[in-house]
Amino acid sequence: RASASPSTDVLITLLSLGVNGYKHLLKERKEMFTYLSTELKKLAEAHGERLLETSHNPISLAMSLKRFHEHNDKAVTQLGSMLFTRLVSGARVVPVGSEQIINGYTFQGFMSHINRYPCPYLNAASAIGMKRQDVDLFIKKLDKCLKTLLKEKGISGAEEDIEKETSANIEDDDTAELIENVQIGLKIPTDMVDHPV
């Protein structure tokens, strides 16, 4: 039998928020969607990709991953793995031509919205509770993963992008990213990192 705990949690949360609190969260989510859309579009263009048009979807966005597909199809799924290990669990990478058989039924374009989407893509959603700093951190991590993967796979243009960053800056970024991940994972307030007890 299914547990009633999730339903009870939702009820308690909604009652504690009230109508005004819930409406405020919805308004905030719409603002974050616009911000995420703008930042993801900039990042996509910087990497020779594009933000896919999803005019009837006010929550999720998608970015093409054509450069990876043209050179190495496994790079598409590797990007999803890289993001997951960096604690980016909401993004979803969808490869082209994935096929899955479940209970004797064959699903073409498994995980995709249609059977034969013309290119692989990355999904990102603007969820309730998302803040501006969450978007900034996601974009930063995605950018870093894209640059690393492009360099690893030897895709043209990637070397020049990465050479612009010095090794010292990269080490500083890695350290800062690790601290951010630990803070997020352990819910440590930022002031405690600066002034440990």
N, C-alpha and C positions, 0 to 999 in steps of 0.2 A: 504494500500500500504506500501511496505517496504521503510524505510528511506535510503537516499543516504549517510548519515553521516558516517557510518562505512567504506564504500568504499573510501570516501573522506579522512578520517583519514589515512587509509592505504597508499593512493597515496601520501599524504603530507609527511608521515613518510619515505616512500621509496625515495622520491625526496630529502628530507633533509639528509638522510643517504648516498645516492649515491651508486654506485656499490661496491666500496671498503669498505664502512661502513657496508653494508649488508653482504658482504663476511666475514668480520671480526667477525660479530655476529654469522654467521654459524660456523666458526672455533671455536669460544669460546664455542658454544653450544655442539660441538663434544667433546671438552675437558671436559666440565662439565658432559657429559654423562658417560665418562670413570671414572671420579671421583665419581659420584653418584653410578655407578655400583660397584666400589670397596668398598665404605663405606656401601652401602646397603647389600652387600654380607657379610661383617664383622659382621654387626648387626644381619642379619638373622642367621648366624652360632652361634652367642652368645646366641640366643634365641631358638636354636634347630630347626630352619627353614632353608629354602634354597632359593637362588635366582633362579627363574625359567628361563630356556633357551628360549630366544626370539631372535634368531640370525638374523631374517629378519626384526626386528624392531629397528631402530637406534635412537629412541626417547624415547619410554616407557620401563620401567622395571617392573618386577612383583616379589613379595616375597610371598612364601607360608605362610599360617596361619593354618597349620594342628593341632597344639597344642590346639588352641581355638576350632576348629571344633570337635575334639575328646571329649572334655569335655563339651562344651556348645556352641551351634550354635549361640545363641543371642550375645555371646561375640564378634563374628566377626563383626556384624553390630554396636555394641557398640564402637568398636575401631574406626570406621569411624566417629562416632558422637564425640568421644573424640578429634580426630584430628581436626575436623571442629571447635569445640569450642576453640581450641588453635590456630586458624587462619591458619591452614594448609588446604587450600581449593583445592589444585591441586590433592591430593592423593585420590584414589577411592578404597573402599573395596568391594570385590565381593564375596558374600556367595555362598554356593553350593546348587543346587536344587531350586533356586528361580524361581517362576512361575508367569507370569503376563498375564492377558487377556486384550487385547486392541481391541476394535471394533469387538469382536467375535473371534479374533485370539488368540490362546494360544502360548506364548513364553516360551519355556523351557530354564532353565539356564539364566533367564533374567539378563542383564548387563554383562554376561560372553561372552567370544569370541566363545564358542561352547556350545551345549546343556548340556552336562554332563562333566564338567571339574572335574578331580579327587579330587581337594582340593580347599578350599577358598583361595583367594589371595588378596594382596594389590598392586595396580598400582601406580607408580610414574613416572613422565615424566621430561625429561631434556628440558625445554622450552627455546626459545630464550630470552636472557636477564638475565638468571639465573647466579648467582655468586657463588663462592666457599663458602662464608659465608651463603648463602641461603641453600646450601646443608648441611652444618654443623648444622645449626639451625633445619632443617627438621629432620635430623638423631637424634639429641638430643631430640627433642619433641617426635618422634616416639618411641625411646628407653624408655623414661619416661612413655609414655602411655602403652607400652607393659608390663613394669614392674608392673605398677599400676593395670592393668587389670588382669594380671596373679595372683597377690596377692588377688585381690577382688574375683576371681573365685576359689581360692584355688588350683590352678594348681601347681603340684609338681615342686620344684626347684626355684620358684619365691620368697619364703620367704628369702632364703639365699642371693639372689641377692640384695634384698631391705635392708636387715639388715646391709649390708656393708656400706650403706650411713647413716650418723648420722642425727638426726632430724634438727640440726643447718644447715647442708649443704643443706638439702632439702628445708628449709625455705629460705636460701640464693638463691638457684636455682629458687624457685618460684618467689621471688622478682625480680631477674634479668630477668626472663622470662616475667613477667608482664611489666617491663620497656621496654624490647625489643618489645613486642606486641604493646604497646602504641606508641613507636617511629615509628614502621612500619606503624601503622594505621594512625598516624597524620603526618607522614613524617618529624619528628623532627630530625635535625642534632645531632649527638652524642655529639659534643662539648657543645651544649646548655644544655644538661642534667648535665654535670659536672660543668658548670659555668652558672647557671640560671641568667637571666637579672633581 
